[in-house]
């Protein structure tokens, strides 16, 4: 199961409740993207990051240079 590298967000489990109060199991999956990030020591690593951490600016994307 994938997990966010920054905040640790992962798949959660719960119930979907119908109008007649029937409960069925379901999953709440985090919006994760696999990307190359720049670490604090200057190295590059490919990890899963959730979109909430991306929008908050908690990671720096690594740019490919040729």
C-alpha positions in Angstrom: 0.0 0.0 0.0 1.4 3.4 -1.0 2.0 6.0 1.6 2.8 9.7 1.4 6.5 10.4 2.0 5.9 13.6 3.8 2.8 13.2 6.0 2.3 9.4 5.9 -1.2 9.6 4.5 -2.5 6.2 3.2 -5.7 4.3 2.5 -8.4 4.5 5.2 -11.3 2.1 5.6 -14.9 3.0 6.4 -18.6 2.4 5.5 -20.9 3.8 2.9 -24.4 4.2 4.3 -27.4 3.9 2.1 -30.8 5.7 2.5 -32.1 2.5 4.2 -29.2 2.5 6.7 -27.4 -0.5 5.1 -23.7 -0.3 5.6 -21.2 -1.5 3.0 -17.4 -1.5 3.4 -15.4 1.0 1.2 -12.0 2.5 1.0 -10.9 6.2 1.0 -7.7 6.3 -1.0 -5.2 9.2 -0.8 -4.5 11.2 -3.9 -0.9 10.1 -4.3 1.5 10.8 -7.2 4.9 9.2 -7.7 7.5 11.9 -8.4 11.1 12.8 -8.2 11.8 15.2 -5.3 14.9 17.0 -4.1 16.0 16.0 -0.6 17.7 18.4 1.9 21.1 16.9 1.3 20.9 17.6 -2.5 20.1 14.1 -3.6 17.1 13.1 -5.7 14.6 10.4 -4.7 11.5 9.0 -6.4 8.7 8.8 -3.8 4.9 8.9 -3.4 3.6 12.4 -2.4 0.0 13.4 -1.7 -1.4 16.4 -3.6 -2.1 18.2 -0.3 1.7 18.2 0.5 2.4 19.3 -3.1 0.0 22.3 -2.9 1.3 23.3 0.5 4.9 23.4 -0.9 6.3 20.8 1.5 8.4 19.2 -1.2 10.6 20.5 -4.0 10.3 18.8 -7.4 13.6 17.7 -8.9 14.2 19.0 -12.4 15.9 16.8 -15.1 19.0 18.4 -16.5 20.6 17.1 -19.7 
